[in-house]
Amino acid sequence: MAGEIDRNQIDSEGRGRSMNKGDVPDPVRRRYYVDERGGPGLGFYADARIQTAAFRDLGARLVSPRADPNAIRDMAAVAHHRGWTVVVVHGEAEFRREAWLRAAALGMEVRGYQPTERDRQELERRQAAQARQAARTANERPERGDAETRDSAAAGRANMRIVEAVVRARVGDRPTQERMLSAARERLASW
């Protein structure tokens, strides 16, 4: 098992902000179940019922038993999050290729894989797709203006009406109703 899991790996060249196992971006942490069972380091499991981790975090090394593109994507995201500028990939050709594509797209120098011309073309496509996604995301996040403030205030009033209806229907004591509604108004105002 240990030899199998060590076959595919992304290693730090020793440069970067962090080599601490468990230092991962929030989206990666939310995508997996994490524990220390089943081998060295932290195991990242895609499903609670699966016995084998998608990848393991050993600090300066991220290892995977297979060439799963989703695990490789997340391993590259962890390396990028930690500020690794140079990574070395080992393992199956398919794993090294995908790791090269993912890490290079994030701006890291990758050693251990010699890309082909098609690989370079695929990298260009992925980088263009990332740029389009970033532009779309920027366009979807408008600056907070007067219209948004009005919409937010209207939503707050609508929420308060719902709270009032529920409190008045469920709580019979008038002073208790007023205390609860006052607390709800203060909380909504603070948001």
Secondary structure, 3 states (H helix, E strand, C coil): CHHHHCCEEEEECCCCCCCCCCCCCHHHHHHCEEECCCCCCEEEECCCCCCCCCEEECCCEEEECCCCHHHHHHHHHHHHHCCCCEEEEECCHHHHHHHHHHHHHCCCEEECCCCCHHHHHHHHHHHHHHHHHHHHHHHHCCCCCHHHHHHHHHHHHHHHHHHHHHHHHHCCCHHHHHHHHHHHHHHHHHC
